[in-house]
Amino acid sequence: MPDKKWRKVHMYKCPCGYGYEPEKGDQEAGWKPGTPFDTLPDALTCPKCQRAKVHFREKNFSVPEN
């Protein structure tokens, strides 16, 4: 069995489950790929549930590559 390759994920997660990955951005919200979370406006709200930016938590983990 070949070794699996893993991809590191750096994400900011809202309690509702929405996750923002700076590497991918969020085109629907108007955030381009590569946009650091810290540079997003302080008045930002979750595009899914409208919670404030202060409720997001930083998460780092790995997932198998496709």
Backbone torsions as a table, in degrees:
resi	resn	phi	psi	omega
1	MET	NA	126.1	-179.3
2	PRO	-70.1	152.4	176.5
3	ASP	-68.0	138.3	176.3
4	LYS	-75.7	146.4	173.2
5	LYS	-97.3	141.0	-176.9
6	TRP	-116.4	147.0	177.2
7	ARG	-114.7	129.4	177.0
8	LYS	-77.4	137.6	179.8
9	VAL	-119.5	129.6	174.7
10	HIS	-116.9	115.7	-171.5
11	MET	-137.8	154.3	172.1
12	TYR	-116.1	118.6	-170.7
13	LYS	-110.5	132.5	174.6
14	CYS	-86.1	150.6	177.5
15	PRO	-56.8	-23.7	179.9
16	CYS	-75.1	-11.8	-179.5
17	GLY	111.3	-16.2	177.6
18	TYR	-65.3	137.3	178.2
19	GLY	-126.5	134.7	176.6
20	TYR	-108.0	119.8	175.5
21	GLU	-105.0	112.1	-179.9
22	PRO	-53.3	-35.4	-179.8
23	GLU	-60.6	-36.2	-177.7
24	LYS	-94.9	-26.8	-174.8
25	GLY	69.8	-164.2	176.4
26	ASP	-150.2	97.0	-175.8
27	GLN	-59.9	-39.5	-178.8
28	GLU	-63.7	-34.9	179.4
29	ALA	-85.7	-9.1	179.2
30	GLY	88.7	17.9	-179.7
31	TRP	-103.5	114.3	-176.6
32	LYS	-70.4	151.6	174.4
33	PRO	-55.2	138.8	-179.4
34	GLY	90.2	0.8	179.8
35	THR	-80.4	113.0	179.1
36	PRO	-63.4	142.9	180.0
37	PHE	-57.6	-40.0	-177.9
38	ASP	-62.8	-22.0	-179.5
39	THR	-89.6	-8.6	177.0
40	LEU	-71.1	149.5	-175.8
41	PRO	-57.4	144.7	177.5
42	ASP	-63.3	-25.2	179.5
43	ALA	-82.1	3.3	-179.9
44	LEU	-55.7	142.4	171.6
45	THR	-126.0	155.6	179.3
46	CYS	-60.7	130.9	-179.8
47	PRO	-67.9	-16.0	-178.0
48	LYS	-93.0	-44.8	-173.2
49	CYS	-123.9	-4.7	177.9
50	GLN	72.4	15.4	174.2
51	ARG	-68.5	152.9	-179.3
52	ALA	-69.9	156.7	-179.8
53	LYS	-54.2	-33.3	-177.7
54	VAL	-63.2	-16.1	-179.8
55	HIS	-85.2	-12.5	179.1
56	PHE	-73.1	145.3	177.8
57	ARG	-124.6	139.7	-179.5
58	GLU	-75.7	134.3	178.8
59	LYS	-131.7	139.4	174.7
60	ASN	-129.9	127.9	179.5
61	PHE	-158.9	176.1	179.1
62	SER	-121.7	146.2	177.1
63	VAL	-131.9	152.1	176.7
64	PRO	-64.4	140.9	174.8
65	GLU	-75.2	149.4	178.4
66	ASN	-75.1	NA	NA
